[in-house]
Amino acid sequence: MKLASLKAGRDGALVVVSEDLAWCAPAQPIAPTLQAALDDWERCEPLLRALALALETGGLPEQRFHEHEAAAPLPRAYQWADGSAYVNHVELVRKARGAEMPASFWTDPLMYQGGSDGFLGPRDPIPLSDPAWGCDFEAEVAVIVGDVAQGVSPEQARGAIRLVMLANDVSLRNLIPGEMAKGFGFFQSKPASAFSPVAVTPDALGAQWDGGRLHGPLEVALNGQAFGRPDAGIDMTFDFGALIAHAAKTRSLCAGAVIGSGTVSNRGADGGPGRPISQGGLGYACIAEQRTVETITAGAPQTPFLKAGDQVRIEMRNLKRHSLFGAIEQTVAAG
């Protein structure tokens, strides 16, 4: 089952989307919004699945689904907690700012609580008031959970995953060092994130979902050129069960909380940081990693951060090369 929120008011209008992302059907009166469905999932899920089946078999009126009309699946959420499950990424970006890598990062997940009062839609521009802030994209996987009790195990936490989607966790790299130096975490350096047009139930992902990880290349393009295609199922040190359990160690999570994987990142075949697409590697899911590798190999970064007019595209396909979640495609806008 694939769900989306068409732009309408603050919380969108819930629709069921066809497997090929071509058609959709309004989900009212089952639930007016995705959050309403998540709040009453036991009742709503079978009804939404029946609606999805009817959409696939031509059993009800349908309308074209246009990704540019979609908001984020949850246009706002009760919580957005983003982890750093790909420790290779953490190691690289810390190296870029001269910070050491504590050994505990391999056994205890990093996580920050981002702003969730308003997310960007998959085609919304990335607002950038000052290019000196060092704007970067971060291609990620994210899950939406049902209610999660405090103290759950990773195994129990996997059962709370309701939907899977993609994310662009926008970062302002040049603001991060100053904020981190204060010892109190991100705030100004983490503006609004964007999410894919649709969110997908885990069972609809087939063999690409193993219960805690999404497998498959995450295709990232910058200004129409391939930038990265790291596999989301490889080098993920902490799966989503571990991330959710980490978030719920001292608090419960309510239905509709969003948990991110952090930037997808693969090591090279030699155990190193990997190579750019232009050199036959898998590339990267953010600019910061490429800049770090350029510094290591050439003595200085060469790839600039985002500027007004730059376009970022993030997408994942199934084994038949069909888009799973639709594409995040955003242009940086000045001001």
MOHUZI-V602138 format. One record per residue. N is the residue number from 0. RES is the residue in three letters. SS is DSSP state (A for helix, B for strand, O for the rest). PHI is phi in degrees with one decimal (* if undefined). NEAR is the number of other C-alpha atoms within 12 Angstrom. Layout:
N|RES|SS|PHI|NEAR ; N|RES|SS|PHI|NEAR
//
This chain:
0|MET|O|*|37 ; 1|LYS|B|-121.2|46 ; 2|LEU|B|-123.7|51 ; 3|ALA|B|-146.1|53 ; 4|SER|B|-122.9|46 ; 5|LEU|B|-74.4|38 ; 6|LYS|O|-63.0|30 ; 7|ALA|O|-167.5|21 ; 8|GLY|O|61.6|15 ; 9|ARG|O|-79.8|24 ; 10|ASP|O|-114.4|29 ; 11|GLY|O|73.6|34 ; 12|ALA|B|-116.2|34 ; 13|LEU|B|-69.9|40 ; 14|VAL|B|-133.5|45 ; 15|VAL|B|-93.6|50 ; 16|VAL|B|-114.4|43 ; 17|SER|O|-67.1|37 ; 18|GLU|O|-57.5|30 ; 19|ASP|O|-88.2|27 ; 20|LEU|O|64.5|34 ; 21|ALA|O|-92.1|25 ; 22|TRP|B|-132.4|28 ; 23|CYS|B|-147.6|38 ; 24|ALA|B|-139.1|37 ; 25|PRO|B|-58.9|33 ; 26|ALA|O|-95.0|36 ; 27|GLN|O|-74.3|21 ; 28|PRO|O|-95.8|17 ; 29|ILE|O|-61.9|29 ; 30|ALA|O|-158.4|29 ; 31|PRO|O|-71.3|28 ; 32|THR|O|-136.2|39 ; 33|LEU|A|-64.0|46 ; 34|GLN|A|-61.2|39 ; 35|ALA|A|-62.1|28 ; 36|ALA|A|-66.0|38 ; 37|LEU|A|-65.7|35 ; 38|ASP|A|-66.2|24 ; 39|ASP|O|-130.7|23 ; 40|TRP|A|-62.0|27 ; 41|GLU|A|-60.9|18 ; 42|ARG|A|-81.6|16 ; 43|CYS|A|-77.1|25 ; 44|GLU|A|-56.0|28 ; 45|PRO|A|-64.1|16 ; 46|LEU|A|-69.8|22 ; 47|LEU|A|-67.2|36 ; 48|ARG|A|-65.3|30 ; 49|ALA|A|-64.6|21 ; 50|LEU|A|-65.0|33 ; 51|ALA|A|-62.8|36 ; 52|LEU|A|-64.3|22 ; 53|ALA|A|-63.6|25 ; 54|LEU|A|-65.5|31 ; 55|GLU|A|-69.5|25 ; 56|THR|A|-98.8|15 ; 57|GLY|O|76.2|16 ; 58|GLY|O|-91.0|13 ; 59|LEU|O|-156.9|19 ; 60|PRO|O|-59.5|17 ; 61|GLU|O|-132.5|24 ; 62|GLN|B|-133.2|19 ; 63|ARG|B|-62.6|22 ; 64|PHE|O|-99.5|28 ; 65|HIS|O|-111.8|26 ; 66|GLU|A|-61.8|32 ; 67|HIS|A|-71.2|26 ; 68|GLU|A|-92.5|25 ; 69|ALA|B|-89.3|43 ; 70|ALA|O|-83.7|40 ; 71|ALA|O|-58.8|49 ; 72|PRO|O|-50.0|54 ; 73|LEU|O|-111.2|53 ; 74|PRO|O|-61.7|42 ; 75|ARG|O|-149.2|33 ; 76|ALA|O|-138.6|34 ; 77|TYR|O|-67.8|29 ; 78|GLN|O|-158.1|32 ; 79|TRP|B|-132.8|41 ; 80|ALA|B|-118.9|38 ; 81|ASP|B|-109.7|40 ; 82|GLY|B|-92.7|41 ; 83|SER|O|-130.0|42 ; 84|ALA|O|-73.4|44 ; 85|TYR|O|-96.8|44 ; 86|VAL|A|-66.1|36 ; 87|ASN|A|-58.3|35 ; 88|HIS|A|-63.6|43 ; 89|VAL|A|-59.6|39 ; 90|GLU|A|-61.4|32 ; 91|LEU|A|-69.2|34 ; 92|VAL|A|-71.0|35 ; 93|ARG|A|-69.8|23 ; 94|LYS|A|-62.2|22 ; 95|ALA|A|-64.2|29 ; 96|ARG|O|-106.3|24 ; 97|GLY|O|73.6|13 ; 98|ALA|O|-99.1|15 ; 99|GLU|O|-72.8|15 ; 100|MET|O|-105.9|20 ; 101|PRO|O|-62.6|16 ; 102|ALA|A|-62.4|12 ; 103|SER|A|-64.5|11 ; 104|PHE|A|-65.3|23 ; 105|TRP|A|-85.6|21 ; 106|THR|O|-122.0|17 ; 107|ASP|O|-131.6|23 ; 108|PRO|O|-62.7|34 ; 109|LEU|O|-86.0|32 ; 110|MET|B|-157.5|30 ; 111|TYR|B|-125.6|30 ; 112|GLN|B|-100.2|27 ; 113|GLY|B|-91.8|33 ; 114|GLY|O|-74.6|29 ; 115|SER|O|-121.8|29 ; 116|ASP|O|-76.5|20 ; 117|GLY|O|-168.7|26 ; 118|PHE|O|-102.9|39 ; 119|LEU|B|-83.0|38 ; 120|GLY|O|-74.5|42 ; 121|PRO|O|-66.4|45 ; 122|ARG|O|-114.9|32 ; 123|ASP|O|-71.0|33 ; 124|PRO|O|-67.1|30 ; 125|ILE|B|-92.5|39 ; 126|PRO|B|-74.8|29 ; 127|LEU|B|-136.4|29 ; 128|SER|O|-76.6|18 ; 129|ASP|O|-144.0|20 ; 130|PRO|A|-59.6|25 ; 131|ALA|A|-67.2|18 ; 132|TRP|A|-71.5|26 ; 133|GLY|O|74.3|29 ; 134|CYS|B|-72.4|39 ; 135|ASP|B|-136.8|45 ; 136|PHE|O|-94.0|47 ; 137|GLU|B|-140.5|49 ; 138|ALA|B|-82.6|52 ; 139|GLU|B|-139.9|49 ; 140|VAL|B|-108.4|53 ; 141|ALA|B|-139.9|51 ; 142|VAL|B|-125.2|49 ; 143|ILE|B|-109.6|49 ; 144|VAL|B|-108.3|48 ; 145|GLY|O|-84.2|35 ; 146|ASP|O|-61.9|32 ; 147|VAL|B|-124.5|34 ; 148|ALA|O|-77.4|25 ; 149|GLN|O|-59.2|20 ; 150|GLY|O|82.9|20 ; 151|VAL|O|-66.7|26 ; 152|SER|O|-82.8|22 ; 153|PRO|A|-56.7|27 ; 154|GLU|A|-64.7|19 ; 155|GLN|A|-64.1|25 ; 156|ALA|A|-63.5|35 ; 157|ARG|A|-60.1|32 ; 158|GLY|O|-70.6|29 ; 159|ALA|O|-90.0|39 ; 160|ILE|B|-74.0|44 ; 161|ARG|B|-96.1|40 ; 162|LEU|B|-144.6|47 ; 163|VAL|B|-123.9|47 ; 164|MET|B|-153.6|49 ; 165|LEU|B|-104.8|49 ; 166|ALA|B|-140.0|52 ; 167|ASN|B|-117.1|49 ; 168|ASP|O|-87.7|48 ; 169|VAL|O|-64.3|43 ; 170|SER|B|-128.1|37 ; 171|LEU|B|-105.8|37 ; 172|ARG|A|-60.5|37 ; 173|ASN|A|-76.4|26 ; 174|LEU|A|-92.8|26 ; 175|ILE|A|-64.8|29 ; 176|PRO|A|-57.2|26 ; 177|GLY|A|-64.5|19 ; 178|GLU|A|-68.4|18 ; 179|MET|A|-66.9|21 ; 180|ALA|A|-64.6|13 ; 181|LYS|O|-75.4|12 ; 182|GLY|O|76.1|11 ; 183|PHE|O|-129.2|14 ; 184|GLY|O|89.8|20 ; 185|PHE|O|-73.5|27 ; 186|PHE|O|-153.5|24 ; 187|GLN|O|-65.7|23 ; 188|SER|O|-79.9|28 ; 189|LYS|O|-125.9|36 ; 190|PRO|O|-75.4|32 ; 191|ALA|O|-62.3|33 ; 192|SER|O|-92.3|48 ; 193|ALA|B|-117.7|50 ; 194|PHE|B|-132.4|52 ; 195|SER|O|-64.6|50 ; 196|PRO|O|-58.6|50 ; 197|VAL|O|-125.8|53 ; 198|ALA|B|-113.3|46 ; 199|VAL|B|-122.9|38 ; 200|THR|O|-68.0|34 ; 201|PRO|A|-55.6|32 ; 202|ASP|A|-65.1|22 ; 203|ALA|A|-77.1|28 ; 204|LEU|A|-90.2|31 ; 205|GLY|A|58.2|20 ; 206|ALA|A|-69.2|17 ; 207|GLN|A|-79.5|26 ; 208|TRP|B|-118.6|29 ; 209|ASP|O|-107.9|21 ; 210|GLY|O|105.9|31 ; 211|GLY|O|-141.8|39 ; 212|ARG|O|-134.7|38 ; 213|LEU|B|-99.3|41 ; 214|HIS|O|-104.5|31 ; 215|GLY|O|133.6|30 ; 216|PRO|B|-66.3|33 ; 217|LEU|B|-94.8|44 ; 218|GLU|B|-86.1|43 ; 219|VAL|B|-121.9|42 ; 220|ALA|B|-128.1|33 ; 221|LEU|B|-123.4|36 ; 222|ASN|O|53.1|20 ; 223|GLY|O|81.7|17 ; 224|GLN|B|-108.1|18 ; 225|ALA|B|-57.5|27 ; 226|PHE|B|-114.3|35 ; 227|GLY|B|-163.6|42 ; 228|ARG|O|-147.5|40 ; 229|PRO|O|-66.4|44 ; 230|ASP|B|-84.5|35 ; 231|ALA|O|-67.8|43 ; 232|GLY|O|-90.7|31 ; 233|ILE|O|-109.0|28 ; 234|ASP|O|63.6|31 ; 235|MET|O|-88.1|36 ; 236|THR|O|-63.4|33 ; 237|PHE|O|-120.0|34 ; 238|ASP|O|-79.0|41 ; 239|PHE|A|-65.9|48 ; 240|GLY|A|-60.0|36 ; 241|ALA|A|-66.2|37 ; 242|LEU|A|-66.5|44 ; 243|ILE|A|-64.9|50 ; 244|ALA|A|-62.0|37 ; 245|HIS|A|-62.7|35 ; 246|ALA|A|-65.3|38 ; 247|ALA|O|-98.1|29 ; 248|LYS|O|-61.3|21 ; 249|THR|O|-120.6|14 ; 250|ARG|O|-153.9|16 ; 251|SER|O|-84.7|23 ; 252|LEU|B|-113.4|32 ; 253|CYS|O|-91.0|28 ; 254|ALA|O|-55.1|32 ; 255|GLY|O|100.1|37 ; 256|ALA|O|-67.3|39 ; 257|VAL|B|-110.8|51 ; 258|ILE|B|-118.7|53 ; 259|GLY|B|-101.2|49 ; 260|SER|O|-83.9|49 ; 261|GLY|O|82.7|46 ; 262|THR|O|-59.4|47 ; 263|VAL|O|-67.0|52 ; 264|SER|O|-151.8|48 ; 265|ASN|O|-113.4|41 ; 266|ARG|O|-76.7|32 ; 267|GLY|O|-74.4|24 ; 268|ALA|O|-60.8|14 ; 269|ASP|O|-91.2|10 ; 270|GLY|O|87.0|11 ; 271|GLY|O|-81.9|18 ; 272|PRO|O|-76.9|35 ; 273|GLY|O|89.5|34 ; 274|ARG|O|-114.6|31 ; 275|PRO|O|-64.8|30 ; 276|ILE|A|-55.2|23 ; 277|SER|A|-63.8|16 ; 278|GLN|A|-108.4|15 ; 279|GLY|O|87.5|16 ; 280|GLY|O|-90.9|24 ; 281|LEU|O|-85.1|32 ; 282|GLY|B|70.3|38 ; 283|TYR|O|-140.5|48 ; 284|ALA|O|-103.9|47 ; 285|CYS|B|-158.2|49 ; 286|ILE|A|-70.7|40 ; 287|ALA|A|-56.7|41 ; 288|GLU|A|-65.4|45 ; 289|GLN|A|-62.7|40 ; 290|ARG|A|-63.8|33 ; 291|THR|A|-65.1|34 ; 292|VAL|A|-64.0|32 ; 293|GLU|A|-62.9|25 ; 294|THR|A|-65.4|22 ; 295|ILE|A|-65.4|20 ; 296|THR|A|-91.4|17 ; 297|ALA|A|-120.4|13 ; 298|GLY|O|91.6|12 ; 299|ALA|O|-162.1|15 ; 300|PRO|O|-69.5|19 ; 301|GLN|O|-117.4|18 ; 302|THR|O|-83.9|23 ; 303|PRO|O|-75.9|24 ; 304|PHE|O|-72.5|34 ; 305|LEU|B|-67.8|37 ; 306|LYS|O|-132.3|30 ; 307|ALA|O|-54.8|25 ; 308|GLY|O|97.2|20 ; 309|ASP|O|-66.9|28 ; 310|GLN|B|-123.2|29 ; 311|VAL|B|-116.7|45 ; 312|ARG|B|-129.9|40 ; 313|ILE|B|-131.5|49 ; 314|GLU|B|-157.7|41 ; 315|MET|B|-132.7|40 ; 316|ARG|B|-116.2|27 ; 317|ASN|O|-84.6|25 ; 318|LEU|O|-67.6|15 ; 319|LYS|O|-94.7|12 ; 320|ARG|O|71.1|15 ; 321|HIS|O|-93.8|17 ; 322|SER|B|-64.3|32 ; 323|LEU|O|-82.8|44 ; 324|PHE|O|-119.5|46 ; 325|GLY|O|75.7|43 ; 326|ALA|O|-113.5|39 ; 327|ILE|B|-83.6|48 ; 328|GLU|B|-136.9|37 ; 329|GLN|B|-125.2|37 ; 330|THR|B|-111.0|31 ; 331|VAL|B|-74.0|30 ; 332|ALA|B|-118.1|21 ; 333|ALA|B|-71.0|18 ; 334|GLY|O|85.4|13
//
